[in-house]
């Protein structure tokens, strides 16, 4: 007999329903070996909803009335771990390969657009903004915007606030802290100098993308690792089509496009890809491969 108030164990049928939903709606691959992890991470949701077993929970999240809870479920099942200036080699590529072309655009009055897809608590887009603003001060007055999206509304709210503990800012050097972060009582807050260039939105990468413009660079790091191979291969052409000519795509350290040429990219560094193929050729190639 289970203790009072303790939800029952996750059954195989409930796990399979939750895993199928997570894959269908969010592209998450949850293998049977993760059953204990799913039980652990979702148990607090049963308590919050006053549900006694996972069968009731799986019925709820799979129903039309479970839309809000599906967002909570995905928040619980995914890991929102982020750091400022994570994978520093990408910022070297940003300075050495991407920024020279952006400078030409700035001088002609053009706009600069970057997408942080899977922005978590906001450290990634703020790192991009600080790095580029330091490297090219003219960006402060240019039409320079970073779109930062995540599927989890809780982390979006955290990112919009732009408030971090000292431990969370360990990747930020002292010079950047002095220029772009305002010190408070055991916290640091992003200044308006940075925040005015970053827009946060909730977005499911498998749903429609409402953005009308194309991006000069897309950061989608440590996101597609959650997706199965077929889902990843459906994303590469979508990223390609959302980028300007010679746009750059950055992935996480365990993520690869293979082979990149099939999807209209070439490798320019560790998990960094440059767009090379015209969209028409890309679509023809992809349709021929399927």
C-alpha positions as MATLAB code, in Angstrom:
seq = 'XXXXXXXXXXXXXXXXXXXXXXXXXXXXXXXXXXXXXXXXXXXXXXXXXXXXXXXXXXXXXXXXXXXXXXXXXXXXXXXXXXXXXXXXXXXXXXXXXXXXXXXXXXXXXXXXXXXXXXXXXXXXXXXXXXXXXXXXXXXXXXXXXXXXXXXXXXXXXXXXXXXXXXXXXXXXXXXXXXXXXXXXXXXXXXXXXXXXXXXXXXXXXXXXXXXXXXXXXXXXXXXXXXXXXXXXXXXXXXXXXXXXXXXXXXXXXXXXXXXXXXXXXXXXXXXXXXXXXXXXXXXXXXXXXX';
ca = [
       0.000    0.000    0.000;
       1.427    3.378   -0.960;
       1.804    6.192    1.529;
      -0.988    8.727    1.743;
      -0.505   11.520   -0.761;
       2.133    9.561   -2.704;
       1.169    9.078   -6.392;
       1.276    5.542   -7.744;
       4.137    4.230   -9.849;
       4.175    4.983  -13.548;
       2.656    2.058  -15.415;
       3.892    0.868  -18.778;
       0.672    1.965  -20.501;
       0.775    5.452  -18.980;
       4.446    5.798  -19.891;
       3.783    4.763  -23.479;
       0.932    7.279  -23.773;
       3.087   10.100  -22.383;
       6.077    9.144  -24.545;
       3.919    8.981  -27.691;
       2.423   12.398  -26.920;
       5.843   13.946  -26.253;
       7.111   12.619  -29.573;
       4.060   13.541  -31.632;
       3.616   17.103  -30.370;
       7.137   18.082  -29.318;
       9.523   15.723  -31.121;
      10.967   14.382  -27.874;
      12.409   10.901  -27.968;
      11.768    9.130  -24.653;
      13.045    5.558  -24.643;
      11.694    2.917  -22.211;
      14.937    3.116  -20.226;
      13.860    6.640  -19.193;
      10.678    5.411  -17.500;
      12.037    5.975  -13.977;
      13.195    9.469  -14.936;
       9.753   10.332  -16.325;
       8.101    9.098  -13.152;
      10.430   11.158  -10.990;
      10.062   14.355  -12.986;
       6.285   14.190  -13.347;
       5.395   13.109   -9.825;
       5.174   16.723   -8.617;
       2.699   17.460  -11.416;
       0.350   14.783  -10.069;
       0.559   16.385   -6.639;
      -0.093   19.846   -8.089;
      -3.185   18.560   -9.903;
      -4.321   16.381   -6.969;
      -4.225   13.249   -9.115;
      -3.657    9.867   -7.473;
      -2.169    7.941  -10.376;
      -0.362    8.317  -13.681;
      -3.260    6.813  -15.608;
      -5.366    9.849  -14.706;
      -2.454   12.120  -15.599;
      -1.853   10.518  -18.990;
      -5.570   10.734  -19.753;
      -5.512   14.457  -18.919;
      -2.459   15.430  -20.955;
      -3.706   13.469  -23.965;
      -7.112   15.174  -23.882;
      -8.278   18.429  -25.435;
      -8.471   19.902  -21.922;
      -4.812   19.104  -21.264;
      -3.162   21.771  -23.449;
      -1.862   23.821  -20.531;
      -0.646   20.756  -18.694;
       1.198   19.544  -21.787;
       3.357   22.656  -21.550;
       4.039   21.925  -17.873;
       4.845   18.331  -18.747;
       7.434   19.305  -21.348;
       8.941   21.793  -18.917;
       9.354   18.986  -16.393;
      10.754   16.473  -18.877;
      13.390   18.701  -20.482;
      16.542   19.965  -18.827;
      16.971   23.735  -18.818;
      20.693   23.947  -18.148;
      22.466   26.921  -19.653;
      25.525   29.051  -19.057;
      26.804   32.362  -20.305;
      29.238   31.985  -23.222;
      28.770   28.255  -23.418;
      30.925   26.639  -26.127;
      33.231   29.661  -26.566;
      34.524   28.482  -29.967;
      31.151   29.474  -31.419;
      31.686   33.047  -30.289;
      35.085   33.036  -32.016;
      33.364   31.972  -35.244;
      30.721   34.638  -34.694;
      33.442   37.315  -34.509;
      35.741   36.022  -37.212;
      33.296   34.659  -39.805;
      29.861   36.208  -39.250;
      30.584   39.705  -37.967;
      32.608   40.986  -40.982;
      29.567   40.535  -43.242;
      27.304   42.087  -40.618;
      29.515   45.182  -40.487;
      28.888   45.760  -44.184;
      25.155   45.509  -43.547;
      25.364   47.997  -40.683;
      27.218   50.513  -42.829;
      24.517   50.313  -45.505;
      21.710   50.695  -42.957;
      20.533   47.093  -43.201;
      19.086   45.033  -40.381;
      20.749   42.285  -38.372;
      18.663   39.339  -37.192;
      19.801   36.388  -35.068;
      17.695   33.579  -33.631;
      18.407   31.762  -30.376;
      16.170   28.701  -30.762;
      15.934   26.972  -27.405;
      17.114   29.940  -25.359;
      16.372   28.373  -21.944;
      16.892   30.931  -19.148;
      18.280   33.547  -21.527;
      22.030   33.174  -21.052;
      22.577   32.311  -24.729;
      20.880   35.312  -26.386;
      22.298   37.707  -23.808;
      25.772   36.252  -24.417;
      25.359   36.792  -28.169;
      24.207   40.369  -27.625;
      27.033   41.250  -25.221;
      29.649   39.634  -27.445;
      28.548   41.461  -30.592;
      27.958   44.805  -28.889;
      31.481   44.675  -27.462;
      32.995   43.603  -30.797;
      31.090   46.183  -32.862;
      29.800   49.212  -30.902;
      27.891   50.467  -33.975;
      25.395   47.659  -33.375;
      24.055   49.569  -30.374;
      22.399   52.049  -32.734;
      21.726   49.663  -35.604;
      18.612   47.665  -36.455;
      19.952   44.704  -34.499;
      17.567   42.170  -32.918;
      17.911   38.713  -31.420;
      14.803   36.530  -31.336;
      15.002   34.169  -28.357;
      12.487   31.312  -28.235;
      11.807   28.321  -26.041;
       8.986   25.834  -25.614;
       8.916   26.374  -21.836;
       6.961   29.454  -20.682;
       8.620   29.354  -17.256;
      12.118   29.792  -18.609;
      10.896   32.486  -20.999;
       9.582   34.444  -18.016;
      12.901   34.006  -16.229;
      14.821   35.134  -19.310;
      12.652   38.211  -19.821;
      13.359   39.316  -16.256;
      17.080   39.137  -16.996;
      18.050   38.581  -13.366;
      20.770   36.089  -12.449;
      22.597   35.004   -9.323;
      26.343   35.388   -9.057;
      26.764   31.662   -9.650;
      24.760   31.894  -12.880;
      27.058   34.632  -14.233;
      30.346   32.787  -13.783;
      30.912   32.685  -17.550;
      30.818   36.479  -17.864;
      34.195   38.217  -17.595;
      34.509   41.186  -15.253;
      34.730   43.722  -18.089;
      31.438   42.559  -19.583;
      29.799   42.479  -16.152;
      30.820   46.070  -15.554;
      29.490   47.166  -18.948;
      26.299   45.132  -19.353;
      25.169   43.884  -15.917;
      23.833   45.888  -13.005;
      24.869   44.524   -9.630;
      22.260   44.168   -6.882;
      21.791   42.229   -3.666;
      23.399   38.918   -4.607;
      22.055   39.248   -8.155;
      22.979   40.749  -11.500;
      20.434   42.286  -13.873;
      20.883   42.734  -17.614;
      20.975   46.420  -18.516;
      18.631   47.954  -21.041;
      21.628   48.369  -23.353;
      21.477   44.612  -23.916;
      17.819   43.874  -23.304;
      16.544   46.276  -25.970;
      18.097   44.038  -28.626;
      16.539   40.755  -27.408;
      12.904   39.650  -27.833;
      11.628   36.532  -26.072;
       8.794   34.374  -27.407;
       7.340   30.956  -26.605;
       7.717   28.611  -29.578;
       7.478   24.895  -30.305;
      10.055   24.115  -33.004;
       7.765   21.445  -34.469;
       4.854   23.872  -34.865;
       4.490   26.721  -37.378;
       7.146   29.423  -37.275;
       5.472   32.833  -37.504;
       8.681   34.760  -38.296;
       8.532   36.540  -41.637;
      12.167   37.628  -41.942;
      15.291   35.537  -42.378;
      18.220   35.269  -39.992;
      21.915   35.939  -40.358;
      22.701   33.323  -37.710;
      20.708   30.692  -35.845;
      21.822   29.164  -32.557;
      20.013   25.894  -31.819;
      22.321   24.285  -29.311;
      21.571   21.286  -27.129;
      17.962   21.169  -28.357;
      17.812   18.681  -31.230;
      19.642   16.130  -29.094;
      16.184   15.446  -27.614;
      14.773   14.642  -31.081;
      14.961   11.430  -33.047;
      16.805   11.252  -36.371;
      13.724   11.772  -38.567;
      12.635   14.837  -36.594;
      16.123   16.342  -36.871;
      16.137   15.791  -40.629;
      12.827   17.625  -40.927;
      14.298   20.581  -39.043;
      17.436   21.127  -41.149;
      15.553   22.280  -44.286;
      13.367   24.567  -42.135;
      16.433   26.203  -40.605;
      17.988   26.492  -44.065;
      14.909   28.237  -45.417;
      14.861   30.647  -42.483;
      18.406   31.887  -43.076;
      19.832   34.601  -45.297;
      22.350   33.637  -47.949;
      25.613   32.675  -46.209;
      23.766   32.425  -42.886;
      25.374   30.405  -40.101;
      23.817   27.652  -37.994;
      25.304   26.700  -34.621;
      24.436   23.372  -32.953;
      25.333   21.861  -29.590;
      28.525   19.913  -28.960;
      26.798   16.510  -29.390;
      24.721   17.467  -32.442;
      25.624   17.079  -36.120;
      24.140   17.577  -39.580;
      25.189   14.507  -41.550;
      25.960   14.874  -44.326;
      25.735   18.690  -44.278;
      25.837   19.085  -48.069;
      22.600   17.126  -48.416;
      20.824   19.865  -46.497;
      22.581   22.802  -48.134;
      25.289   23.434  -45.532;
      29.047   23.170  -45.196;
      31.011   22.761  -41.985;
      33.017   25.831  -40.946;
      33.998   24.731  -37.447;
      32.973   22.413  -34.656;
      29.160   22.102  -34.918;
      29.026   25.303  -36.994;
      27.533   25.280  -40.501;
      27.362   27.821  -43.309;
      24.425   27.897  -45.721;
      25.691   27.233  -49.252;
      22.872   25.852  -51.416;
      20.029   27.786  -53.006;
      16.622   26.775  -51.578;
      15.397   25.390  -54.900;
      18.337   23.008  -55.193;
      17.966   22.004  -51.552;
      14.307   21.094  -51.907;
      14.951   19.121  -55.053;
      17.778   17.232  -53.371;
      15.728   16.454  -50.291;
      12.717   15.293  -52.243;
      14.964   13.017  -54.271;
      16.399   11.443  -51.149;
      13.071   10.532  -49.615;
];
